[in-house]
Amino acid sequence: MKLINRKQYIDRLTGLQGTPDIKIITGIRRCGKSKLMQAFMSNLAATDSAANIIFIDLTNLDNEQLKDYHALYDYVKEHTKEGANNYLLIDEVQMCNQFELAINSLHSMEIYDIYLTGSNAFLLSADLATLFTGRHIEIHILPFSFKEYCTYYEQTDLQAAFDNYVVEGGLAGSYVYKKEEDKETYIREVYETIITRDLKEKYRLPDSLPLQNLAAYLMDNVGNVTTPNSISVALSANKMPISHVSVGRYLKYLCNAFLFYKADRYDIRGKRYLEQMEKYYLSDTGIRYALLGRRNMDWGRIYENIVYFELIRRGYKVYIGKLYKKEIDFVAMRGNEKLYIQISDDITNPQTFEREVSPLLAIQDAYPKLIIARTRHEEYDHQGIRIIDIPRWLFDDK
C-alpha cells in the first residue's frame, strides 16, 4: 500500500516525545494507527542518534511468546540499553493478556518513552484511566482528510476529486482496490467488525441487531438534531422496538468505538452549552455509501459531516449553534478563536442563499462568519461573510 506523510500526527507525536505520559494512539479501526506508529519509529531513528527503539508487533507470529505479560516485561528489560533514550513502541498491545500490568510496571521505572496502539475493543477512551494507573495521553487520529486523499491519488482537479472522496471516504485500506464493489466490501467488513466483534464482545451484547439498526438510523440522519427518545420512537415505528434508555447506552458504545461523534449545542446569545438536542456525525462518509448506497441522499448534510471532521482535524471544538429559533450549523472554537459556519450544497437559488446567510447576519458579535458550499468558484464576500467553495476550503487546510 502506498504511504503518505501524515505530518499533522507525526508532529503531534514528536511534540510529546520524551514526556512521561504513556502515549496511546486511538481512532476508528483501519484509520492508520499502525502505519502512523511505523512512520514515527522511522522518524525517531532518523532524528535521535541516541535512540534505542524497542518495537513489538503482537500480530507477528515471531512475537507469539510475548502475549504473556511476564514475557513481554522480560523482553523489554532485556532489550533496554543503559545511557540510551529507550523508546518502547507496541502495536496491538491488547493481544498480550493483562498487558496493563507490564506497561504500568515499565512506566513506573521512568526510563521508557512508551507508545501504544490497540484494538478499540480493548483501548476505548473510557477504559484508559482504569487500565493505566500512571499518566497517559491520547493521540487521536481520523481517516484520511480530503487533502490527504488528493495527495495519495496525486489529484489536482479538486472538484472531481471531491466527488470521489465523498463516496470513497478516508479509510485508505480500501484505496488498493480498483473496483468500487471491492472498496465497498472492504469498508463493510471494517464496519461489521466494529459492530459484531468489538462492541458486541466488549459489552457482552446478546444480539448486535439493535446496535446495527441504530447505526443505520444515524447514518440516514447525519446532521439532524436528535434525542434518545426521538430515535426510540422512530425505530419503534419501523418495527425495530428499542427503549430510549437502550438508545442512550448504545449511542455511547458507538461513540466509544469512534464510529460516530457527538456534537452538543451552544446558545450563541446566552454563551452557554446546552445538554439536549445534539447531532451525531459519522466518522467517514465512505461507510454510509458502503452500507446504504445513495438512498435518502441529502448532499448538504453529507457535506456538513465532512466539514465537521475537518474542523476537528484543525483542532477546533465544534458545536451546533442556536440563536433564538435559528440554527447555525457550526460554532467552532479554538483557543480565543471562534467561527460561525453554515454548510450548503447549492446556494445559487436566492431563497436558499437567504436561508443560509440570514442566521449569520443575525449574530451581533465580530467573530468571522463563513458559508462553505459547493460554489465551484473562487472565494467571495457578502456583507462580511466569506463564501467559500468546499473542496477549496478542505484542501487549503491552514
Backbone hydrogen bonds, N-H to C=O, Kabsch-Sander energy under -0.5 kcal/mol:
donor,donor_aa,acceptor,acceptor_aa,energy
6,R,4,I,-0.8
7,K,5,N,-1.6
9,Y,6,R,-1.0
10,I,6,R,-2.1
11,D,7,K,-3.1
12,R,8,Q,-1.4
13,L,9,Y,-2.5
14,T,10,I,-2.8
15,G,11,D,-2.2
16,L,12,R,-0.8
16,L,13,L,-0.8
17,Q,13,L,-0.6
17,Q,14,T,-0.9
19,T,16,L,-2.2
22,I,135,R,-2.1
23,K,21,D,-0.7
23,K,114,I,-2.7
24,I,22,I,-0.5
24,I,137,I,-2.7
25,I,23,K,-0.5
25,I,116,L,-3.0
26,T,24,I,-0.6
26,T,139,I,-1.8
31,C,28,I,-1.3
36,L,32,G,-2.2
37,M,33,K,-2.1
38,Q,34,S,-2.2
39,A,35,K,-2.3
40,F,36,L,-2.6
41,M,37,M,-2.3
42,S,38,Q,-2.0
43,N,39,A,-1.9
44,L,40,F,-2.4
45,A,41,M,-2.2
46,A,42,S,-1.7
47,T,43,N,-1.5
48,D,44,L,-2.4
49,S,47,T,-0.6
51,A,48,D,-1.7
52,N,85,N,-3.0
53,I,51,A,-0.5
54,I,52,N,-0.6
54,I,87,Y,-3.4
55,F,53,I,-0.8
56,I,89,L,-2.6
58,L,56,I,-0.7
58,L,91,D,-2.0
60,N,57,D,-1.6
63,N,60,N,-2.3
64,E,61,L,-1.8
66,L,63,N,-1.9
67,K,64,E,-1.6
68,D,65,Q,-0.8
69,Y,97,N,-0.8
72,L,68,D,-2.5
73,Y,69,Y,-2.3
74,D,70,H,-2.5
75,Y,71,A,-2.5
76,V,72,L,-2.1
77,K,73,Y,-2.2
78,E,74,D,-2.5
79,H,75,Y,-1.5
80,T,77,K,-1.2
84,A,81,K,-1.4
85,N,50,A,-2.9
86,N,84,A,-1.0
86,N,111,I,-0.6
87,Y,52,N,-2.4
87,Y,85,N,-0.8
88,L,86,N,-0.5
88,L,113,D,-2.6
89,L,54,I,-2.8
89,L,87,Y,-0.6
90,I,115,Y,-2.4
91,D,56,I,-2.8
93,V,117,T,-2.6
95,M,92,E,-1.8
96,C,93,V,-1.9
97,N,67,K,-2.4
97,N,95,M,-0.6
99,F,96,C,-1.5
101,L,98,Q,-1.6
102,A,98,Q,-0.8
103,I,99,F,-2.5
104,N,100,E,-2.6
105,S,101,L,-1.6
106,L,102,A,-2.5
107,H,103,I,-2.8
108,S,104,N,-1.8
109,M,105,S,-0.6
109,M,106,L,-1.0
110,E,107,H,-1.5
111,I,106,L,-0.6
113,D,86,N,-2.4
114,I,112,Y,-0.7
115,Y,88,L,-2.9
116,L,23,K,-2.6
117,T,90,I,-1.9
118,G,25,I,-0.5
122,F,119,S,-1.7
123,L,119,S,-1.8
127,D,124,L,-1.8
128,L,124,L,-0.9
128,L,125,S,-0.8
129,A,125,S,-0.5
130,T,127,D,-0.6
131,L,127,D,-2.4
132,F,128,L,-2.6
133,T,131,L,-0.7
137,I,22,I,-2.4
139,I,24,I,-2.6
140,H,138,E,-0.7
141,I,26,T,-2.6
144,F,170,G,-2.8
149,Y,145,S,-2.3
150,C,146,F,-2.4
151,T,147,K,-2.3
152,Y,148,E,-2.6
153,Y,149,Y,-2.2
154,E,150,C,-0.8
155,Q,150,C,-2.3
158,L,156,T,-1.3
161,A,157,D,-2.4
162,F,158,L,-2.3
163,D,159,Q,-1.8
164,N,160,A,-1.6
165,Y,161,A,-2.7
166,V,162,F,-2.4
167,V,163,D,-0.9
168,E,164,N,-3.2
169,G,165,Y,-2.8
172,A,170,G,-1.5
173,G,30,R,-0.5
174,S,171,L,-2.2
175,Y,172,A,-1.5
176,V,173,G,-0.6
177,Y,174,S,-1.5
183,K,179,K,-2.0
184,E,180,E,-2.5
185,T,181,E,-2.0
186,Y,182,D,-2.1
187,I,183,K,-2.1
188,R,184,E,-2.7
189,E,185,T,-2.1
190,V,186,Y,-1.8
191,Y,187,I,-2.5
192,E,188,R,-3.0
193,T,189,E,-2.0
194,I,190,V,-1.9
195,I,191,Y,-2.3
196,T,192,E,-2.9
197,R,192,E,-0.5
197,R,193,T,-1.5
198,D,193,T,-2.6
199,L,194,I,-2.7
200,K,195,I,-1.5
201,E,197,R,-1.6
202,K,197,R,-0.5
202,K,198,D,-2.2
203,Y,199,L,-2.5
204,R,201,E,-0.6
205,L,200,K,-2.1
212,Q,208,S,-2.3
213,N,209,L,-2.8
214,L,210,P,-2.3
215,A,211,L,-2.4
216,A,212,Q,-2.5
217,Y,213,N,-2.2
218,L,214,L,-2.5
219,M,215,A,-2.3
220,D,216,A,-2.0
221,N,217,Y,-1.0
222,V,219,M,-0.8
223,G,280,Y,-1.1
224,N,221,N,-2.3
226,T,278,E,-2.7
231,I,227,T,-2.3
232,S,228,P,-2.3
233,V,229,N,-2.4
234,A,230,S,-2.2
235,L,231,I,-2.8
236,S,232,S,-2.4
237,A,233,V,-2.0
238,N,234,A,-0.9
238,N,235,L,-0.5
239,K,236,S,-1.6
240,M,235,L,-2.4
247,V,243,S,-2.3
248,G,244,H,-2.3
249,R,245,V,-1.9
250,Y,246,S,-2.9
251,L,247,V,-2.5
252,K,248,G,-1.3
253,Y,249,R,-1.5
254,L,250,Y,-2.4
255,C,251,L,-1.9
256,N,252,K,-2.6
257,A,253,Y,-1.6
258,F,255,C,-1.6
259,L,254,L,-2.1
260,F,254,L,-1.2
261,Y,281,Y,-2.3
263,A,279,K,-3.0
264,D,262,K,-0.5
265,R,274,L,-0.9
266,Y,320,I,-3.2
267,D,272,R,-3.2
268,I,266,Y,-0.9
268,I,322,K,-2.4
269,R,322,K,-0.6
271,K,267,D,-1.5
272,R,267,D,-1.2
274,L,265,R,-2.8
278,E,226,T,-0.7
279,K,263,A,-2.2
281,Y,261,Y,-2.6
283,S,259,L,-2.7
287,I,284,D,-1.3
288,R,284,D,-0.7
289,Y,285,T,-1.8
290,A,286,G,-2.2
291,L,287,I,-2.0
292,L,288,R,-3.5
293,G,288,R,-0.6
293,G,289,Y,-1.3
295,R,292,L,-1.2
297,M,294,R,-0.9
301,R,298,D,-0.6
302,I,298,D,-1.8
303,Y,299,W,-2.7
304,E,300,G,-2.1
305,N,301,R,-2.0
306,I,302,I,-1.9
307,V,303,Y,-2.6
308,Y,304,E,-2.3
309,F,305,N,-1.6
310,E,306,I,-1.7
311,L,307,V,-2.4
312,I,308,Y,-1.8
313,R,309,F,-2.4
314,R,310,E,-1.8
315,G,312,I,-1.8
316,Y,311,L,-2.4
317,K,333,M,-3.2
318,V,316,Y,-0.5
319,Y,331,V,-2.2
320,I,264,D,-3.0
321,G,319,Y,-0.5
321,G,328,I,-2.2
322,K,266,Y,-2.5
323,L,326,K,-2.5
326,K,323,L,-2.7
328,I,321,G,-2.1
330,F,341,I,-2.3
331,V,319,Y,-2.5
332,A,330,F,-0.5
332,A,339,L,-2.4
333,M,317,K,-2.8
333,M,331,V,-0.5
334,R,337,E,-1.5
337,E,334,R,-2.5
339,L,332,A,-2.4
340,Y,368,P,-2.2
341,I,330,F,-2.6
341,I,339,L,-0.5
342,Q,370,L,-2.3
344,S,372,I,-1.9
347,I,345,D,-0.5
353,F,349,N,-2.6
354,E,350,P,-2.4
355,R,351,Q,-2.2
356,E,352,T,-1.9
357,V,353,F,-2.4
358,S,354,E,-2.3
360,L,356,E,-0.5
361,L,357,V,-2.2
362,A,358,S,-1.3
363,I,360,L,-1.2
370,L,340,Y,-2.8
371,I,386,R,-2.9
372,I,342,Q,-2.9
373,A,371,I,-0.6
373,A,388,I,-2.5
374,R,344,S,-0.6
374,R,345,D,-1.7
375,T,373,A,-1.8
380,Y,387,I,-1.8
382,H,385,I,-2.4
385,I,382,H,-2.0
386,R,369,K,-2.3
386,R,384,G,-0.5
387,I,380,Y,-3.2
388,I,371,I,-2.9
388,I,386,R,-0.6
390,I,373,A,-2.3
393,W,389,D,-2.5
394,L,390,I,-2.6
395,F,391,P,-2.2
396,D,392,R,-2.3
397,D,395,F,-1.6
